[in-house]
Amino acid sequence: MNTEFIEFLAKSSAIKFGEFTLKSGRQSPFFISTGVLCDGATSYKLGKHFARKINEIYGNNVDAIYGPAYKGIPLAVSVSIALQKELGINKPWLFDRKEKKTYGDASSFVGAEVDLGAKVVIVDDVFTTGETKMEAVDKIQNAIKAKVVGIVIAVDRQEKGMRLGAIEEFTNKTGIPVHSVTNIKDVFDHLKNRSVDGKIYVDERIYQRFLDYRKNYGV
């Protein structure tokens, strides 16, 4: 359990507790967004945790870090910097445009120009249903003919897909593994009734709402 990362997410409000409507339409008692980590210190700390996970899984055997627009853009940059500063692994980053330019550099991507068959790791904050990850994989493999060797996310929400777990369904369909720095069960279990710098983020009421949510959507 990565308790340092869990407490970092809570203290920086990258994970919030309450009532949130997700893109999938589900009503969730928690919401995760690394987009709030928008200064040098928190961006670097986030990138450092991702860099450690990528190094643990792939070592130096990747060619580029990809962040889906928009929240994945600063994340990919932060991860690339942290890989170099923390581990001495220098890897370029790239991201997609929401709309392809029709003038100047008309590419659908910004950042590194990777070779055909280059091994790319996608980084993002969460994995819920997998729809946005599928879009990213299609863009990378069809537009620039690179190979997505894996996806690394901050938090695995551990949610159902149509029949199996969402991540399991995605991996079965694409052959692409998904790794997480932490998962939502570890987040709640660690924070339950725990004072972090004088604040309790998950009390009994919030924890019960989490359990109820998992009954409906958890794996």
MIKE-691150 format. One record per residue: residue number from 1; residue in three letters; x, z, y of N, C-alpha, C, O in turn. Coordinates in pm, whole numbers, plus 50000, padded with zeros to 5 digits. Atoms other than C-alpha are relative to their C-alpha. Example, Ala and Ser with C-alpha at 12.3 -4.5 7.8 and 13.67 -1.06 7.14 Angstrom:
num,residu,n.X,n.Z,n.Y,ca.X,ca.Z,ca.Y,c.X,c.Z,c.Y,o.X,o.Z,o.Y
1,ala,50089,50000,49881,51230,50780,49550,50090,50000,50120,50194,50066,50118
2,ser,49918,49994,49881,51367,50714,49894,49923,50073,50109,49974,50090,50220
//
This chain:
num,residu,n.X,n.Z,n.Y,ca.X,ca.Z,ca.Y,c.X,c.Z,c.Y,o.X,o.Z,o.Y
1,met,50085,50000,49881,50000,50000,50000,50089,50000,50125,50177,50085,50139
2,asn,49919,50012,49878,50146,49894,50336,49936,50085,50110,49865,50034,50197
3,thr,50065,49909,49907,50043,50201,50535,50045,49978,50144,49967,49997,50238
4,glu,49950,50028,49866,50263,50111,50832,49918,49887,50065,49879,49896,50181
5,phe,50076,50114,49949,50080,49780,50872,49855,50039,50026,49797,49999,50128
6,ile,50140,49958,49984,49736,49937,50823,49983,50080,50128,49889,50055,50204
7,glu,50010,49918,49880,49795,50194,51095,50028,49919,50126,49968,49943,50230
8,phe,49974,50091,49889,49938,49927,51323,49875,49921,50036,49842,49907,50154
9,leu,50123,50075,49974,49620,49720,51285,49895,50086,50067,49827,50042,50160
10,ala,50101,49910,49943,49400,50021,51362,50034,50038,50143,49948,50030,50231
11,lys,49960,49954,49867,49597,50145,51662,49996,49888,50104,49971,49914,50222
12,ser,49998,50113,49907,49619,49798,51816,49864,49932,50012,49851,49833,50084
13,ser,50137,50056,50001,49244,49727,51757,49994,49860,49940,49901,49785,49968
14,ala,50008,50126,50072,49328,49427,51541,49896,50010,49889,49847,49908,49840
15,ile,50116,49978,50086,49074,49581,51306,49908,50096,50074,49952,50200,50124
16,lys,50098,49919,49931,48756,49722,51457,49888,50037,49902,49865,49968,49803
17,phe,50105,49950,50087,48472,49918,51303,49870,50009,50079,49867,50060,50191
18,gly,50129,50004,49932,48102,49873,51390,49906,49906,49928,49895,49911,49805
19,glu,50089,50101,50057,47851,49592,51337,50041,49864,50056,50039,49842,50177
20,phe,49950,50130,49957,47978,49234,51347,49936,49889,49916,49922,49902,49794
21,thr,50050,50117,50069,47825,48897,51261,50115,49904,49978,50179,49860,50073
22,leu,49890,50088,50033,48078,48680,51081,49958,49853,50010,49839,49821,50020
23,lys,50028,50144,49999,48108,48302,51088,49911,49961,49883,49832,49867,49893
24,ser,50080,50027,50119,47952,48307,50741,49857,50048,50014,49772,50015,49932
25,gly,50133,49943,49980,47648,48490,50881,49985,50139,49944,49883,50205,49968
26,arg,50006,49866,50056,47725,48809,50696,50013,50105,50110,50086,50086,50208
27,gln,49991,49888,49908,47677,49138,50881,50103,50098,49946,50080,50162,49843
28,ser,49887,49923,50051,48004,49324,50844,50021,50128,50080,50005,50127,50202
29,pro,49969,49876,49928,48093,49687,50929,50142,50005,50056,50183,50107,50112
30,phe,49865,50007,49943,48444,49578,51026,50030,49856,50040,49970,49762,49990
31,phe,49961,50133,49953,48606,49287,51204,50150,49999,50022,50207,50092,50079
32,ile,49855,50012,49990,48964,49169,51189,50035,49879,50084,49989,49768,50057
33,ser,49953,50111,49917,49127,48958,51457,50137,50031,50055,50154,50126,50132
34,thr,49865,49981,49947,49497,48929,51525,50014,49939,50139,50120,49948,50201
35,gly,49995,50060,49867,49409,48744,51846,50017,50101,50111,50059,50065,50221
36,val,49984,49896,49897,49411,49077,52033,50147,50040,50015,50182,50109,50111
37,leu,49858,49966,49994,49784,49111,51962,50070,49894,50084,50130,49800,50032
38,cys,49961,50108,49909,49885,48914,52267,50109,50041,50098,50116,49987,50209
39,asp,49882,49973,49919,50197,49077,52407,50123,49990,49910,50111,49972,49788
40,gly,49879,50021,50077,50558,49057,52300,50019,50099,49888,50058,50061,49777
41,ala,49974,49895,50100,50576,49388,52116,49909,49987,49879,49956,49989,49765
42,thr,50093,50006,50113,50261,49355,51906,50010,49867,49926,49997,49862,49804
43,ser,49984,50130,50065,50311,48984,51840,50120,50001,49907,50114,49948,49795
44,tyr,49880,49996,50084,50659,49049,51710,49979,50090,49878,50022,50056,49768
45,lys,50023,49909,50112,50549,49343,51496,49912,49934,49894,49937,49948,49775
46,leu,50085,50074,50094,50272,49131,51341,50083,49896,49925,50076,49887,49802
47,gly,49917,50102,50063,50515,48847,51278,50098,50058,49900,50128,49996,49798
48,lys,49904,49935,50089,50760,49090,51119,49938,50031,49864,50001,50009,49760
49,his,50066,49969,50127,50509,49202,50856,49973,49873,49920,49989,49872,49798
50,phe,50020,50128,50069,50421,48841,50775,50133,49948,49946,50139,49899,49833
51,ala,49869,50050,50041,50789,48748,50760,50048,50070,49873,50102,50007,49783
52,arg,49960,49924,50118,50857,49024,50509,49924,49953,49876,49981,49940,49768
53,lys,50080,50045,50113,50571,48908,50289,50043,49860,49955,50056,49834,49836
54,ile,49957,50137,50034,50679,48542,50305,50135,50004,49930,50156,49932,49832
55,asn,49869,49990,50063,51037,48639,50221,49989,50058,49859,50060,50016,49768
56,glu,50022,49939,50132,50915,48854,49932,49953,49897,49898,49993,49901,49781
57,ile,50061,50096,50092,50722,48562,49782,50085,49873,49986,50106,49825,49875
58,tyr,49938,50133,50000,50916,48249,49881,50150,50001,50029,50219,49903,50002
59,gly,49861,50001,49959,51256,48358,50007,50025,49890,50103,49953,49879,50202
60,asn,49967,50110,49908,51414,48058,50177,49939,49867,49955,49970,49762,50011
61,asn,50051,50122,50062,51215,47809,49970,49872,49947,50064,49777,49913,49995
62,val,50108,50063,49925,50977,47687,50242,50063,49916,50110,50177,49938,50149
63,asp,49946,50089,49897,51017,47417,50506,49939,50022,50138,50001,49989,50238
64,ala,50064,49982,49870,50770,47512,50780,49886,50102,49990,49831,50125,49882
65,ile,50110,49905,49988,50514,47769,50897,49891,49934,50084,49916,49885,50194
66,tyr,50111,50068,49934,50172,47635,50993,49893,50101,50040,49853,50186,49959
67,gly,50109,49915,49953,49909,47812,51204,49881,49917,50043,49896,49834,50133
68,pro,50119,50077,49960,49554,47671,51227,49956,50038,50142,49951,50156,50177
69,ala,50051,49973,49864,49426,47636,51585,49869,50077,49989,49787,50044,49903
70,tyr,49912,49963,49890,49358,47852,51767,50080,50128,49971,50197,50136,50007
71,lys,49932,49871,50018,49444,48206,51657,50126,49990,49916,50216,50073,49927
72,gly,49882,50015,50083,49695,48079,51405,50121,49949,50074,50232,49953,50022
73,ile,49889,50058,49925,49907,47920,51677,50104,50105,50038,50220,50092,49999
74,pro,49898,49899,49968,50075,48231,51822,50051,50073,49877,50165,50119,49876
75,leu,49956,49934,50122,50088,48381,51475,50114,49922,49935,50215,49981,49895
76,ala,49895,50083,50062,50291,48089,51338,50131,50013,50078,50239,50021,50018
77,val,49879,49986,49916,50534,48117,51633,50063,50138,49977,50185,50149,49961
78,ser,49948,49865,50020,50566,48494,51588,50068,50015,49864,50173,50078,49852
79,val,49943,49993,50135,50630,48457,51215,50134,49927,49994,50230,49976,49935
80,ser,49877,50078,49998,50892,48190,51273,50114,50078,50068,50227,50080,50019
81,ile,49900,49920,49928,51074,48411,51525,50044,50119,49915,50163,50148,49905
82,ala,49967,49881,50079,51054,48719,51301,50082,49965,49876,50171,50041,49837
83,leu,49919,50042,50115,51187,48529,50999,50146,49986,50039,50235,50027,49965
84,gln,49862,50018,49954,51495,48439,51201,50064,50132,50041,50176,50162,50000
85,lys,49943,49877,49945,51546,48772,51378,50017,50109,49893,50119,50178,49891
86,glu,49998,49894,50099,51467,49001,51084,50079,49963,49874,50146,50048,49815
87,leu,49950,50038,50132,51588,48799,50787,50103,49887,50002,50158,49852,49898
88,gly,49903,50109,49991,51812,48520,50916,49951,49872,49937,50032,49787,49898
89,ile,50058,50121,50058,51573,48255,50783,49938,49918,50113,49837,49958,50172
90,asn,50044,50080,49885,51526,47980,51040,49907,49888,49954,49953,49789,49896
91,lys,50099,50099,50041,51204,47784,50980,49917,49957,50121,49879,50040,50203
92,pro,50080,50049,49887,51012,47562,51224,49853,50031,49981,49807,50063,49871
93,trp,50144,49978,50002,50646,47605,51312,49928,49874,50046,49987,49788,50112
94,leu,50087,50106,49951,50360,47363,51372,49857,50046,49992,49822,50137,49918
95,phe,50143,49973,50003,49989,47370,51440,49923,49873,50029,49981,49774,50073
96,asp,50084,50118,49981,49699,47128,51463,49932,50003,50136,49913,50109,50195
97,arg,50085,50011,49882,49509,47002,51764,49855,49996,49953,49824,49941,49848
98,lys,50142,50011,50032,49134,47047,51764,49951,49857,50017,49866,49810,49941
99,glu,50035,50141,49977,49105,46696,51904,50128,49920,50017,50216,49959,50094
100,lys,49879,50082,49993,49365,46424,51858,50014,49936,50138,49917,49885,50194
101,lys,49974,50063,49870,49527,46302,52181,49993,49848,49987,50027,49791,49883
102,thr,50010,50146,49999,49467,45939,52274,50104,49939,50094,50098,49819,50122
103,tyr,49898,50049,49909,49767,45910,52508,50130,50074,49971,50129,50180,49908
104,gly,49871,49933,50019,50140,45995,52508,50025,50026,49853,50018,49935,49770
105,asp,49982,49958,50138,50213,46186,52191,49862,50014,49936,49794,50115,49955
106,ala,50137,50004,50053,49898,46095,52000,49985,50071,49866,49883,50055,49798
107,ser,50006,49930,50128,49975,46314,51700,49889,50103,49999,49851,50157,50103
108,ser,50100,49895,50017,49712,46550,51563,50064,50137,49988,49994,50238,49975
109,phe,49927,49876,50019,49983,46817,51537,50098,50023,50113,50141,49928,50180
110,val,49900,49961,49902,50216,47004,51770,50105,50082,49928,50073,50164,49843
111,gly,49892,49923,50062,50555,47140,51672,50089,49912,49916,50113,49796,49948
112,ala,49903,50069,50083,50791,47039,51396,49942,49874,49936,49826,49870,49897
113,glu,50034,50119,50077,50783,46691,51246,50063,50019,49862,50185,50013,49846
114,val,49949,49968,50134,50813,46764,50876,50007,49875,49914,49936,49777,49937
115,asp,49983,50112,50090,50925,46531,50602,49884,49990,49901,49811,50087,49880
116,leu,50100,50016,50105,50694,46388,50339,50030,50096,49886,50144,50108,49842
117,gly,49982,49905,50109,50638,46647,50071,50058,50133,50040,50088,50216,49954
118,ala,49945,49872,49953,50768,46931,50289,49912,50115,49954,49790,50102,49947
119,lys,50072,49882,50049,50670,47276,50164,49958,50086,50119,50041,50141,50191
120,val,50056,49931,49884,50441,47442,50417,49924,50125,49956,49852,50123,49857
121,val,50078,49878,50020,50305,47797,50428,49905,50015,50119,49947,50011,50234
122,ile,50100,49977,49896,49981,47852,50622,49991,50151,50025,49987,50229,49930
123,val,50020,49859,49966,49948,48183,50808,49871,50013,50081,49841,49929,50166
124,asp,50126,49976,49929,49619,48327,50934,49966,50147,49989,50030,50222,49915
125,asp,50030,49857,50000,49451,48660,50998,49922,50045,49877,49958,50144,49815
126,val,50083,49956,50112,49183,48678,50727,49961,49882,49911,49983,49765,49944
127,phe,50058,50099,50090,49027,48496,50435,49863,50054,49961,49853,50156,49893
128,thr,50136,49954,50031,48649,48526,50409,49937,49908,49896,49925,49945,49780
129,thr,50059,50094,50095,48486,48219,50251,50096,49890,49959,50076,49826,49856
130,gly,49901,50104,50032,48784,47982,50258,49974,49866,50064,50054,49774,50046
131,glu,50033,50129,49940,48616,47705,50457,50108,49953,50098,50152,49838,50092
132,thr,49900,50041,49901,48867,47705,50743,50134,49972,49934,50209,49886,49982
133,lys,49874,50026,50068,49160,47721,50501,49997,49864,49932,50098,49794,49927
134,met,50013,50131,50063,49028,47416,50316,50019,49889,50103,50083,49787,50074
135,glu,49982,50098,49892,49011,47227,50646,50149,49985,50034,50198,49873,50052
136,ala,49858,50004,49968,49373,47320,50719,50079,49929,49892,50166,49847,49922
137,val,49930,50066,50112,49492,47212,50374,49977,49849,50005,50071,49772,49986
138,asp,50031,50143,49993,49314,46877,50409,50080,49932,50110,50134,49823,50090
139,lys,49925,50059,49889,49478,46813,50747,50148,49985,49965,50207,49879,49989
140,ile,49857,50003,50030,49826,46898,50627,50031,49897,49892,50125,49819,49905
141,gln,49967,50086,50113,49812,46710,50299,49961,49855,50022,50024,49765,49967
142,asn,50043,50137,49977,49626,46404,50424,50063,49936,50122,50094,49817,50121
143,ala,49950,50058,49875,49760,46360,50778,50152,49989,50002,50205,49888,50049
144,ile,49854,50006,49995,50129,46443,50735,50064,50000,49862,50187,50004,49850
145,lys,49952,50013,50138,50158,46427,50355,50099,50110,49962,50192,50087,49884
146,ala,49920,49884,50040,50316,46771,50332,49927,50074,49889,49812,50043,49857
147,lys,50058,49924,50110,50252,47018,50052,49980,50146,50041,50075,50213,50081
148,val,50027,49860,49972,50084,47351,50111,50033,50080,49874,49966,50066,49772
149,val,49957,49924,50117,50263,47589,49876,49935,50138,49994,49940,50205,49891
150,gly,50065,49871,50001,50072,47898,49979,49941,50035,50135,49971,49972,50236
151,ile,50062,49947,49878,49866,48087,50235,50029,50149,50004,50013,50219,49905
152,val,49977,49857,49981,49960,48426,50375,49909,50049,50111,49910,49994,50222
153,ile,50095,49946,49903,49695,48630,50555,50033,50146,50027,50101,50211,49948
154,ala,49977,49859,49967,49701,48967,50728,49922,50091,49906,49979,50184,49848
155,val,50086,49911,50078,49406,49120,50542,49909,49919,49908,49838,49829,49953
156,asp,50095,50057,50096,49223,49014,50228,49872,50081,50010,49871,50201,49980
157,arg,50127,49931,49990,48858,49100,50289,49939,50027,49863,49844,50104,49852
158,gln,50044,49979,50139,48807,49088,49909,49850,49975,49985,49776,50061,49939
159,glu,50142,50033,50002,48473,48910,49933,49968,49891,49899,50053,49813,49858
160,lys,50051,50099,50093,48263,48701,49699,49993,49862,50064,49974,49847,50185
161,gly,50031,50136,49961,48242,48326,49717,49862,49966,49945,49770,50047,49956
162,met,50129,50038,50059,47961,48137,49545,49976,50076,49869,49866,50125,49845
163,arg,50014,49931,50128,48026,48290,49200,50110,50102,49978,50085,50214,49937
164,leu,49885,49912,50018,48375,48439,49190,50042,50055,50135,49972,50037,50235
165,gly,49944,49960,49874,48588,48601,49456,50037,49877,50081,50077,49775,50024
166,ala,49976,50116,49914,48637,48371,49754,50142,49946,49984,50162,49824,49978
167,ile,49861,50044,50016,49016,48362,49715,50020,49939,49861,50089,49838,49848
168,glu,49987,50054,50136,48991,48307,49339,49938,49861,49992,49996,49771,49930
169,glu,50063,50132,49999,48749,48018,49393,50086,49898,50072,50102,49785,50026
170,phe,49914,50090,49923,48978,47866,49655,50122,49959,49919,50156,49841,49913
171,thr,49881,50030,50078,49285,47891,49433,49968,49915,49878,50044,49825,49843
172,asn,50041,50081,50113,49099,47752,49133,49977,49855,50041,50009,49762,49966
173,lys,50032,50135,49952,48988,47453,49340,50122,49925,50049,50135,49805,50025
174,thr,49887,50067,49935,49315,47381,49522,50133,50017,49929,50224,49937,49948
175,gly,49872,49969,50061,49587,47533,49307,50095,50071,50095,50212,50090,50064
176,ile,49917,49937,49897,49715,47707,49621,49980,50151,49998,49867,50198,50015
177,pro,50014,49854,50002,49787,48081,49597,49982,50056,50141,50032,50001,50239
178,val,50022,49930,49874,49674,48319,49871,50056,50141,49986,50022,50213,49892
179,his,49939,49868,50001,49875,48630,49950,49959,50074,50128,49934,50011,50231
180,ser,50037,49922,49882,49791,48913,50189,50101,50112,50024,50160,50165,49930
181,val,49913,49888,49966,49997,49171,50374,49934,50131,49955,50002,50223,49911
182,thr,50076,49887,50052,49721,49421,50289,49861,49952,49962,49830,49834,49979
183,asn,50138,50036,50033,49361,49426,50167,49906,50105,50057,49948,50216,50092
184,ile,50094,49915,49928,49045,49581,50305,49974,50132,49929,49947,50233,49994
185,lys,50018,49874,50071,49008,49841,50031,50112,50098,50035,50086,50216,50059
186,asp,49888,49914,49962,49355,49976,50106,49985,50050,50144,50018,50164,50175
187,val,50020,49961,49860,49270,49978,50477,49905,50119,50009,49937,50221,50070
188,phe,50100,49893,49991,48958,50190,50432,50045,50125,49924,50024,50237,49972
189,asp,49957,49883,50077,49106,50414,50164,50108,50078,50074,50108,50201,50072
190,his,49894,49931,49927,49410,50492,50377,49948,50069,50126,49989,50180,50159
191,leu,50046,49947,49872,49221,50546,50702,49887,50103,49987,49859,50175,50082
192,lys,50113,49909,50016,48931,50748,50557,50039,50144,50034,50125,50204,49970
193,asn,49981,49862,49955,48923,51082,50739,50145,50033,50035,50182,50150,50041
194,arg,49860,49977,49964,49290,51036,50834,50018,49991,50151,49970,49897,50215
195,ser,49970,50003,49857,49405,51120,51184,50126,49917,50022,50232,49948,49969
196,val,49887,50086,49965,49630,50846,51321,50023,50014,50150,49942,49968,50231
197,asp,49971,49969,49859,49790,50955,51648,49882,50070,50066,49847,50042,50181
198,gly,50107,49918,49944,49504,51199,51696,49862,49939,49995,49768,49996,50051
199,lys,50131,50065,50007,49219,50958,51618,49963,49968,49856,50047,49921,49779
200,ile,50052,50039,50132,49005,50913,51307,49921,49870,50016,49819,49867,50085
201,tyr,50063,50131,49988,48909,50548,51272,49889,49981,49898,49790,49911,49924
202,val,50098,50015,50108,48715,50575,50945,49952,50138,49957,50024,50211,49888
203,asp,50057,49874,50045,48488,50875,50900,49910,49975,49880,49904,49863,49829
204,glu,50085,50014,50119,48244,50938,50615,49890,49895,50020,49858,49819,49928
205,arg,50110,50094,49972,47966,50736,50781,50050,49856,49994,49988,49770,49932
206,ile,49945,50135,49999,48183,50431,50841,50044,49960,49859,50025,49846,49817
207,tyr,49955,50030,50136,48330,50455,50492,49881,49966,49910,49891,49876,49826
208,gln,50119,50028,50081,47979,50463,50338,49945,49862,50032,49902,49791,49942
209,arg,50046,50135,49963,47880,50151,50533,50090,49894,49937,50042,49788,49898
210,phe,49907,50091,50067,48191,49984,50394,49966,49987,49852,49966,49877,49797
211,leu,50037,50004,50142,48090,50080,50039,49872,49920,49979,49861,49844,49883
212,asp,50125,50075,50010,47740,49942,50098,50025,49850,50015,49966,49768,49945
213,tyr,49966,50141,49978,47888,49616,50227,50067,49942,49875,50038,49829,49836
214,arg,49931,50047,50121,48111,49587,49922,49907,49982,49883,49932,49897,49797
215,lys,50097,50017,50107,47814,49630,49692,49937,49860,50006,49908,49799,49904
216,asn,50063,50131,49981,47669,49311,49838,50099,49885,49994,50070,49779,49938
217,tyr,49909,50114,49982,47976,49102,49908,50140,50020,49941,50219,49926,49939
218,gly,49864,49974,50046,48283,49267,49756,50028,49951,49859,49938,49925,49781
219,val,49953,50037,50136,48485,49169,49451,50085,50114,49946,50135,50105,49834
//
